[in-house]
């Protein structure tokens, strides 16, 4: 069996998935019906550092235009929200959501002593740590650890990707990364794996035994997830983009009876040092069209009031444009919140103060961990203090 063991480890596809399939995944197979009103959170990560000033635009602020003589979006082109604020022209569906009371916006979200490194700042957002601390568990992962210790029906978190983000890694429980239930199922059904499992007999080498056990659970759970995703397939037409296909998968899983509370998906890259106008327009078009189809799907299936979708990016961009038609790494940024269960809609706080900058960057007004505390306490019904490792007063938008 030595060669086959090596083949199993080196083959990669299902082995990688197996490492992300913790033992608790067996809870999927209990098939417990999710009660109506089950609250679900969908997180869209705008990777690379989205330019928030060209997202929610201060169209009455002369300092915005003087700092961005070429990149500034003119008021006549932007989508007006208020007399002072407007959205990027590509975010037409977000404008519609704002108009019908289903969109909330926080400006200038960040944290003290911000870091402009993509990797470090993303780690801080994923873990909810202070900028001086280094944690190896994520805030969603710790939610999984805390929300159901010892119970037989723990909730899950799924990431639509082939690599699991730090945000979904807990101490004892981890979320699950899969690009497509069908793809994972198809891989798990390969003759190679089935033959290995059929021929395997218990041995004394514990690491190898663990791999076989994990693989067996993965094969079983991949079958379950795939079948559940087909029980209530989405009938909505989504754009043929990665985000569109990912949100369609999430919708189908929400409509099934899989007891999943958090879904996670990324879009990028928003690292627009050069050619920002075209890059941001392309990415916002993908975001806009996918979210539009997703919201329509949720409303058609009477789940819009049960789903909270929010976006974040690891940092914003500098206030001034650079010499290459772009913007460099900045600090505070905005966040969107979409759902039928928002207690407040519209702009939650004031636009950035462009007269009072932090060395050319926006100062934060809202600590992102207050947002997490609100989602944990008010939406997911969890103990945010335990999960975030500090007591943080929640906000009141949900």
C-alpha positions in Angstrom: 0.0 0.0 0.0 3.0 2.3 0.2 2.8 3.5 -3.4 -0.9 4.1 -3.2 -0.4 6.1 0.0 2.1 8.3 -1.8 -0.2 8.6 -4.7 -3.0 9.6 -2.4 -1.0 12.4 -0.8 0.5 13.6 -4.1 -2.7 13.5 -6.2 -3.8 16.6 -4.3 -7.3 17.3 -5.5 -9.4 15.4 -2.9 -6.5 15.3 -0.4 -6.5 19.1 -0.3 -10.3 19.1 0.1 -10.0 16.5 2.8 -7.7 18.6 4.9 -10.4 21.3 4.9 -13.2 18.8 5.8 -13.1 18.6 9.6 -14.7 15.7 11.5 -17.8 17.8 12.4 -18.7 17.8 8.7 -20.6 14.6 9.5 -23.2 16.9 10.9 -24.1 17.7 7.3 -25.4 14.2 6.8 -27.9 14.4 9.6 -30.1 16.3 7.1 -31.8 18.4 9.8 -34.2 20.8 8.3 -33.3 24.5 8.8 -36.2 26.3 10.4 -37.8 29.3 8.5 -36.1 32.5 9.4 -32.6 30.9 9.8 -30.3 33.9 9.6 -27.5 33.6 7.0 -24.5 35.9 6.4 -22.8 36.2 3.0 -19.5 38.0 3.0 -17.9 39.3 -0.2 -14.2 40.2 0.1 -13.1 42.9 -2.3 -9.5 41.7 -2.4 -6.6 44.1 -3.1 -7.8 47.3 -1.5 -10.8 48.8 -3.2 -10.8 52.6 -3.7 -13.6 53.7 -1.4 -13.5 57.3 -2.5 -14.5 56.4 -6.0 -17.1 54.0 -4.6 -19.1 56.3 -2.4 -18.2 59.6 -4.0 -18.3 63.0 -2.2 -19.6 64.8 -5.2 -19.9 68.2 -3.5 -16.3 68.2 -2.1 -13.9 70.3 -4.0 -10.9 68.6 -2.2 -12.0 65.3 -3.8 -11.7 66.8 -7.3 -8.5 68.8 -6.6 -6.8 65.6 -5.3 -8.1 63.6 -8.3 -8.1 65.9 -11.4 -8.2 62.9 -13.7 -9.6 60.1 -11.6 -12.4 62.0 -9.9 -15.9 60.8 -11.0 -18.0 63.8 -12.0 -21.3 64.4 -10.3 -23.2 64.1 -13.6 -21.8 60.6 -14.1 -22.3 59.3 -10.6 -25.5 57.7 -9.1 -26.9 60.2 -6.6 -27.7 59.0 -3.1 -28.0 62.3 -1.4 -27.1 65.9 -2.3 -23.5 65.1 -1.0 -22.9 61.5 -1.9 -23.2 59.3 -5.0 -22.2 55.8 -6.1 -19.8 54.7 -8.8 -21.7 54.6 -12.1 -21.3 50.8 -12.5 -23.2 50.1 -9.2 -26.7 50.6 -10.6 -28.2 47.7 -8.7 -26.8 49.1 -5.4 -28.5 52.4 -6.2 -31.8 50.5 -6.6 -31.2 48.8 -3.3 -30.5 52.1 -1.7 -33.7 53.5 -3.1 -35.9 50.6 -1.8 -34.3 50.6 1.7 -32.2 47.5 1.4 -28.7 49.0 1.4 -26.7 50.4 4.2 -23.3 52.1 4.0 -20.6 52.7 6.5 -17.9 55.2 5.5 -14.3 55.3 6.9 -14.2 51.8 8.4 -10.8 50.7 9.7 -8.7 50.2 12.8 -6.1 51.9 14.9 -2.5 51.9 13.7 -3.4 50.5 10.3 -1.0 48.5 8.1 -0.7 49.0 4.4 0.6 45.6 3.5 -2.0 43.5 1.7 -1.2 40.3 3.6 -0.9 41.9 7.1 -3.9 44.1 6.8 -6.0 41.1 5.5 -4.8 39.0 8.4 -6.0 41.7 10.8 -9.4 41.8 9.1 -9.6 38.0 9.0 -8.7 37.5 12.6 -10.1 40.7 14.2 -6.9 41.2 16.1 -5.2 44.4 17.0 -2.6 45.6 14.6 0.1 44.6 17.0 -1.2 41.1 17.6 -0.7 38.0 15.5 -3.5 35.4 15.7 -3.8 32.1 13.8 -7.6 31.8 14.0 -10.2 33.8 12.2 -13.3 35.5 13.5 -15.7 33.2 11.6 -13.7 30.2 12.7 -13.9 31.2 16.3 -17.6 31.7 15.8 -17.8 28.0 14.7 -15.8 27.0 17.7 -18.0 28.9 20.1 -21.6 28.6 18.7 -22.3 24.9 19.4 -19.8 23.2 21.7 -20.7 19.5 22.0 -24.0 19.8 20.2 -25.0 17.3 17.5 -26.1 19.9 14.9 -23.3 22.5 14.6 -23.6 25.2 12.0 -21.1 25.4 9.2 -19.3 28.0 7.1 -18.6 27.5 3.4 -16.1 29.4 1.2 -16.6 29.4 -2.5 -12.9 28.9 -3.4 -10.3 26.1 -3.5 -8.3 27.6 -0.6 -9.7 28.3 2.8 -9.2 31.8 4.1 -7.8 32.5 7.6 -11.2 34.1 8.5 -12.8 30.7 8.5 -10.2 28.8 10.5 -11.0 28.1 14.1 -9.0 26.4 16.8 -11.2 23.3 16.7 -13.5 23.8 13.8 -12.8 25.1 10.3 -15.0 26.2 7.5 -15.1 24.3 4.2 -13.6 25.5 0.9 -15.1 24.3 -2.3 -15.4 26.0 -5.7 -18.4 23.9 -6.8 -20.4 21.1 -5.1 -20.5 19.2 -8.4 -16.7 19.5 -8.9 -16.0 18.2 -5.4 -18.5 15.4 -5.8 -17.0 14.4 -9.2 -13.5 14.3 -7.7 -14.7 12.2 -4.8 -16.3 9.7 -7.2 -13.1 9.0 -9.1 -12.3 5.3 -9.3 -8.8 5.8 -7.8 -10.3 7.0 -4.5 -13.0 4.4 -4.4 -10.6 1.6 -5.1 -8.2 2.9 -2.3 -11.0 3.0 0.2 -12.3 -0.4 -0.8 -8.8 -2.0 -0.5 -7.9 -0.2 2.7 -7.6 -2.2 5.9 -7.0 -0.7 9.3 -3.3 -0.5 10.1 -1.3 0.8 13.0 0.2 3.8 11.3 -1.9 6.6 12.9 -1.2 9.5 10.4 -2.1 7.2 7.5 -5.2 6.0 9.3 -6.2 9.6 9.9 -5.8 10.4 6.2 -8.0 7.5 5.1 -10.6 8.3 7.7 -10.7 11.9 6.6 -10.9 10.9 2.9 -13.8 8.6 3.6 -15.7 11.3 5.4 -15.0 13.7 2.6 -16.3 11.4 0.0 -19.5 10.9 2.0 -19.9 14.6 2.7 -19.2 15.7 -0.8 -22.0 13.4 -1.9 -24.3 15.0 0.6 -23.5 18.6 -0.2 -23.9 18.0 -3.9 -27.3 16.3 -3.5 -28.5 19.0 -1.2 -27.4 21.7 -3.7 -29.6 20.0 -6.3 -32.7 19.8 -4.1 -33.6 23.4 -4.7 -31.5 24.6 -7.6 -31.7 28.3 -8.4 -33.8 29.0 -11.4 -32.4 32.6 -11.7 -30.2 33.6 -14.6 -26.8 34.7 -13.2 -23.9 36.3 -15.1 -21.3 33.9 -16.4 -18.6 35.2 -14.1 -16.8 33.7 -11.2 -18.8 35.8 -8.7 -22.0 35.2 -10.6 -21.5 31.4 -10.5 -20.4 31.5 -6.9 -23.4 33.4 -5.7 -25.7 31.1 -7.7 -24.1 28.2 -5.8 -24.6 30.0 -2.5 -28.2 30.7 -3.3 -28.9 27.0 -4.1 -27.3 26.0 -0.8 -29.3 28.6 1.1 -32.5 27.2 -0.4 -31.5 23.7 0.6 -31.7 22.4 4.2 -27.9 22.6 4.8 -27.4 24.2 8.2 -24.9 26.8 7.0 -24.8 30.2 8.6 -21.9 31.9 6.9 -20.9 31.9 3.2 -17.7 33.6 2.0 -16.6 34.6 -1.5 -13.9 36.9 -2.9 -13.7 39.3 -5.9 -10.5 41.0 -7.1 -8.0 42.3 -7.6 -8.8 45.9 -6.6 -5.1 46.8 -6.3 -5.4 49.7 -8.7 -1.9 51.4 -8.8 -2.4 51.9 -12.5 -5.3 52.1 -14.9 -7.8 52.3 -12.0 -10.7 53.6 -14.0 -11.0 50.6 -16.3 -10.2 48.0 -13.6 -12.6 49.3 -11.0 -15.3 49.6 -13.7 -14.8 46.0 -14.8 -14.9 44.7 -11.2 -17.8 46.8 -10.1 -19.8 45.6 -13.2 -19.1 42.0 -12.1 -20.1 42.8 -8.5 -23.2 44.7 -9.5 -24.6 42.2 -11.9 -23.9 39.2 -9.7 -25.5 40.8 -6.6 -28.5 42.0 -8.6 -29.2 38.4 -9.7 -28.6 37.1 -6.2 -31.0 39.6 -4.6 -33.7 38.8 -7.1 -33.2 35.1 -6.4 -33.5 35.6 -2.7 -36.6 37.7 -3.1 -38.3 35.2 -5.4 -37.7 32.5 -2.9 -38.8 34.5 0.1 -35.3 34.5 1.8 -34.2 38.1 1.4 -35.2 39.0 4.9 -33.1 36.1 6.3 -29.8 37.0 4.5 -27.3 39.7 5.4 -24.7 40.4 2.7 -21.8 42.6 3.4 -18.6 43.7 1.6 -15.2 44.6 2.9 -11.7 45.3 1.6 -8.4 45.2 3.5 -7.8 48.9 3.1 -8.8 51.8 1.0 -6.6 54.0 -1.3 -4.8 57.3 -0.8 -6.8 60.4 -1.3 -4.5 61.8 -4.1 -4.2 60.0 -7.4 -0.7 58.9 -8.4 1.2 59.6 -11.6 0.1 56.3 -13.2 -3.6 56.8 -13.4 -4.3 55.0 -10.2 -4.1 55.2 -6.4 -1.8 53.7 -3.9 -2.4 51.8 -0.7 -4.4 53.8 1.9 -6.3 53.2 5.1 -10.0 53.6 6.0 -12.6 52.4 3.6 -16.4 51.9 3.2 -18.6 48.8 3.6 -21.9 47.9 2.0 -24.7 46.0 3.8 -27.6 44.5 1.9 -30.6 42.7 3.2 -34.3 42.8 4.0 -33.6 42.7 7.7 -31.7 45.9 8.1 -33.0 48.1 10.9 -31.4 51.2 9.3 -30.8 52.0 5.7 -28.8 54.6 3.8 -25.6 56.3 4.9 -24.9 55.3 8.5 -22.3 58.0 9.1 -20.7 61.0 7.5 -18.6 61.1 4.4 -14.8 61.1 5.0 -13.3 64.4 6.2 -10.8 65.3 3.4 -9.5 68.3 5.5 -8.4 66.0 8.3 -6.2 63.3 6.9 -3.7 60.8 8.3 -0.6 61.5 6.3 -2.6 61.7 3.1 -5.0 58.9 4.0 -8.5 58.7 5.3 -8.9 58.4 9.1 -11.1 55.7 10.4 -14.4 56.6 12.0 -15.7 53.1 12.7 -13.7 50.2 14.0 -14.4 47.1 11.8 -14.7 45.0 14.9 -17.8 46.9 15.9 -19.3 45.7 12.6 -18.3 42.1 13.4 -19.7 42.4 16.9 -23.0 43.6 15.5 -23.2 40.7 13.0 -22.3 38.2 15.7 -24.6 39.5 18.4 -27.5 40.8 16.5 -27.7 38.6 13.5 -26.0 35.3 14.3 -27.1 35.3 18.0 -23.5 34.6 19.2 -21.4 35.9 22.1 -19.2 38.5 20.3 -17.1 39.2 23.4 -15.9 35.6 23.5 -15.3 35.3 19.8 -13.6 38.7 19.4 -11.7 38.3 22.7 -12.8 41.7 23.9 -16.1 43.4 24.8 -17.2 45.7 21.9 -20.4 47.6 21.9 -22.4 46.5 18.8 -24.0 49.0 16.5 -27.7 49.3 15.7 -28.1 48.8 12.0 -29.3 45.2 12.4 
